């Protein structure tokens, strides 16, 4: 493989390209879906493919092939070169890449249980057990959908700069969506977990998953609606991760920052309270965004975004790093060989503080504890909305009744200014991000107290 890739890359330098890279992949994927006790779909896929990116005349060209044969690679390489040449005729700002050291390395992830060693019947039976346990939890449960995936990628990256990296990537993912009904009220809850191996189900057995998500549905059916308006709140670890990712993380991706996000030109400025430190890291072993090298061959690292309220950094690939005259941060990631790498988050988190949960509660006379999210989105101007699927009133420093149909909204920078305490505990969520390409990532942090946040109810 190494000789074939290097031989192919030598041809493109002879044509006059300034840079080229080949990402060769062998993928093995299993995707299952179960709904209301029935297996809806089973997909087993093995595929091989290569993505080739060429930089010539200051522009990118990209081509893919499903073959690893040298003839096919050279043809795809020439196609990418032609595209770059054509685009280079009208390029306004030639692409430049930040300098990086060439690397030769191998990184093979170690898991206790490789999902390829687990028979498909065992995987299906486990999902059916989760499904049945949800219905057995309470007769108010009316519908249960469970999606499962195990994704394995063996990737080789070779570049004209001499980098040659072999990496193995593996994800096991479980997603539940459960709906209930009682007295004319409908409620639903989601549960999304993951790990790098099938050992996920050793510490997340079917009964535990079913109880956790079903309990949230029943809680909502019995809950009341909240009082709309601005209130103090404790944002739980599950939702803190969403804020770190959706509300702040995306506008810290340098390509979006350069496109005019709310953080444009604010590096070095105080944008949050002194209690806020947020980072994006490739170095959390259990995180879905952990990696030794990104898809440009840049080493994984921890990137500080906010330090004690001050914006200190952004997430970069080699192109934006060159534009802003900073080192690349290892955030270039591609969903697979069919697409080019984009700046993507890895594991984006709030830093822990010194408060116990009881200490966070004790100063709130009336407010809300926002425990778990339903979904969320943010805009380049920094505004965000997050749906909350599990929440409780706080009265006189104590947790009160559950509330349902809760939503929070605001402006990221204004909300970060309202943070007055961070907890000692830490939670890390496994999820997905759809910035043009679907990518696994993680986000998290401690419970965080805000002096005010806009609460909305049904």
Secondary structure, 3 states (H helix, E strand, C coil): CHHHHHHHHHHHHHHCCCEEEEEEEEEEEEEEEEECCEEEEEEEEEEEEEEEEEEECCEEEEEEECCCCHHHHHHHHHHHHHHHHHHHCCCCCCCCCCCCCCCEEEECCCCCCCHHHCCHHHHHHHHHHHHHHHHHHCCCEEEEEEEEEEEEEEEEEEECCCCEEEEEEEEEEEEEEEEEEECCEEEEEEEEEEECCCCHHHHCCHHHHHHHHHHHHHHHHCCEECCCEEEEEEECHHHHHHHHHHHHHHHHEHHHHHCCCCCCCCCCCECCCCCCCEEEECCCCCCCCCCCECCCCCECCEEEEEECCEECCCECCHHHHHHHCCCCCCCEECCCCCCCCEECCCEEEECCCCECHHHHHHCCCEEEEEEEEEEEEECCCCEEEEEEEEEEEEECCEEEEEEECEEEEEEHHHHHHCEEEEECCCEEEEEEECCCCCEEEEEEECCEEEEEEEEECC
